[in-house]
């Protein structure tokens, strides 16, 4: 509860260090009780910390799906050959703690001392618990690289692509979506056969071609799911949008966000 003069939203590169604002909160990190009533307590800091933990672990401040978050980490661990049961437990514990930190009721949030102590227990024999996630849910669907694409204005005409790798023995259908629709991929949907790769070329909508001093951020979401090879001849990915809804028991739909940054970083 010692105030500091700081704000994420005012961070600037040293070459452009002058910044002013009339907004006195960090959008997305501030506790709801402070936004609605101007009330700040130590549990308000806990809320902000929870949001930061979620963003560090998942790349987004949105409420995470633990299974999907661990599956994305699993993909990285396999590639770096650093896969371990302890790593699964650490990621799971971080997300669980963060979700407790962002409870709407401040009294439901943990104390900072608990947040510090609980992760330490994972490294001790007595504190180890089995991860409650089915092994099949940890299987990666599509390996997606890169997860961030930076396109300087001068390289706009250089081709950039997203590589989709299927290391499974199943056929995997995918579709790409963009919220702001500045960018899109060609193709924007398809089926990747077992043990193969597919590239989706990144393109920009003609009506939003940028000028050299402009800057765009876009998130392209890649949805993927296993499909029955027997149904492939009759499957129409263009109209079969419901195959990317994981409402069926045992069905898994993976969702990965690729950040596209165009212009000056």
N, C-alpha and C positions, 0 to 999 in steps of 0.2 A: 504493500500500500504506500510505497514511496514513489511520488510521481517522477516521471522521466520526460524530457523533451525529445520525443521520437515519434515517428509515424511511418509505416510501410509505404503509404501512398505518396510521401514526399521524397522518397529515395530518388536520387538523380546521379548520373555519371559526373565525375569531377569536372569535366569540360563544360557541363551545363548545370552547375551546382545551385543556382538561384531558383527558389521555388516558393510560391505563396499559395495559401488556401484559406477558405472560410469554413471548410468542413473539418469538424473536430473529432471525427471518429475514423477508424480504419474499416472501410466497408467490407463486410463479410467476416470479420474477426471479432466484432464487438458483441458483447452479451445482450440478449433481448431485453433484460430488465433495465439496462442503461439506455438503450435506444428508445424504449417506451416511456420510462419514467425518470431518466437521468440518475438512477441509483447505481453506485459502483461499490463493490465489495471485493474481498480477496477471491470470492468465487466467480467474480466477473473475469479476473485474470485467468482462472482455471478454464473458463469457456474459451477464451482466446487461445490458450495453450492447446486445448483439444483440437481446435480448428487447424492450428499449425501442424500438429502431429498427423492429422488426417491428410493434409496436403503433402507433407513430406513422404508419407507411406504410399499414397495412392495417386498423387499428382493432381488432385482436385479437392475442393472443400466440400463437395457434395457428400451426403451420408453414404458410406461405402457398403458394398456387399463383400463380406469377409472372404467368402469362397473365391469370388472373382479376383479380389486383390491378391490373395495368396497364389492363385494360378498364374497371375502375371509375374510375380516374384519367382515362382517356380521356373518359369521360362528363362528368366535371367540367370538363375542359379545353375540350371542345366548347361547353359551356354558358357558360363564361367567356371564350371566344374566345382562349385562351392555349395552344392546341395547338402543340407543336413537337417535332422529333426529339430535341433536347437533353433535354427533359423526360422522354421515354420512357427515355432512357439513364440519367438520374439516378435514376429510380424503380427501374429494373432493377438498377442497381449497388447501391443501398441494400439491396434485398432479398437480393441475392447475398452482400454483405458480412455481413449479419445472419445468414444461414444458416451461413456459415463460423464466425461467432462462437459459435453455440450447438451446436457439435459436442460430443458426449459426452466425447471424449478432449481434455483441455486442450491437449495438444501440437499438435492439429490446428487450433486457433484462431489467428487472425492476431494479430500484435502491434498495440498501439494506434497505433504510428507508421504501420503499413500502412493501418490504417483511416482515418487522417487524410489520407494521401497519395493513396490510390487515387481517391477522388471528385474530387480536383483535376485528375486526368488527363483526365476527361471534358470539361472546358472547354477543353482544348488540342487543337490540330489533330492532333498525333501520337497523342493518347490516344483519339480518337473511334473507335468501332467500330459496325458495323451491328447493330441490334437483331435477334436471331434469333427473331422471332415472326411468324407469317403474318399479313398484313394483315386477312384475314377473321376472325382470332381477336380483333382489336381492335375489331371492330364491336360496338356496344352492342346488347344484346337489349332489355331493358326499362329505361327511365329510371324510377327509383324515388325519390319524394320524399314526405315528408322521410325522412332516415335516422335521425333521433332525434325521439321524441315525448315531451314532458313534460306530464303531466296533473296539475295541482294538485288536491288533494282537493275544493276548492270548485267545480272545473270538471268534476267527474266525469260529470255528465249532459250536458255539451256534446259534440256529435258530433266525433270525430276520425277522419281517414281517411288511407290511403296511396294516393297517385296513381300509377298504372302507365301509362307513356307508351310507345307503340310507334311509333317514327319510322322503322321499316323498311318494306320492301315485302312482308314475309312475315307469316303468321299465327303468333302466339306463345302457347303454352300456359303457364300459371303455376299454382303451388300454394303456399300459405303454411303454415308449420309453426311451432309454439312448443314449446320444450323443457319448460318448467314448466307450460304450459297454463293460466296465469292469464288470459291474453288470447288472443283469436282474431280472425279477420277474417271479415266477411260481404260477398261470398262468399269462401271460402277456396281456390277454384280456378276456372279458367275459361280462355277463349281471347280474346286481344285482337286484333282485326282490324288490317290494315295502316293506318298513318297515323291512329291513333285513341288514345283514352285510356279507362282504366277505373279506377274508385275502389273500394277495399276498405275498408269501415267497421270501425273498431276497436271491440271489445266485450270486456267482462270477464266471466269465469265467475261465475254468481250465488253459488256457494258460497265465493268468496274476496273478496266485497265488503269493502273495507278500512274501518277506523276512521280518524278524522282524524289520529291520531298514528302511523299505520302507513306503511310505505314498501315499495314493490315495484319490482324491476327484472325485465324480461323481454326476451328476444330473439326476435323473429319473423323467421324465415328465409323469404325469397322465392326459390323455384326457378323458372326459366323456360327454355324451349327452343323453337326453331322447329319447326313442324309442317307437314305437307303439306296444303294446302287441299283436295286431292282426297279425303283421308281424314276430313275434318271430319264429314260426315254420320254416319259409323259410329263415330267416336271417343268413348269414354266416359272423360272425365278422372277420374271418381270411381275407376275401377278400373285405369286405365292408368298405374300408378305407375312402371312401368319406362321410360316415356318421359323421365323425369327422371334417368336414369342414363347418364352420358356414356361408356359402354363401347365404343360403336361408333366406328370410325375416322371422323374428320371431324365427329362430332357434338359440339355445344357446349351445355353446360348451365350457365347462369349462376346464381350463388348470392350473394344479398345479405342481410346482416343489418340489421334495423331495431331500434334500441334503444327500448324503451318504459319510461319512468320514471313511476311513479305515486306521488303524495304529495309530501312535502317533498324538495327536491333534496339 
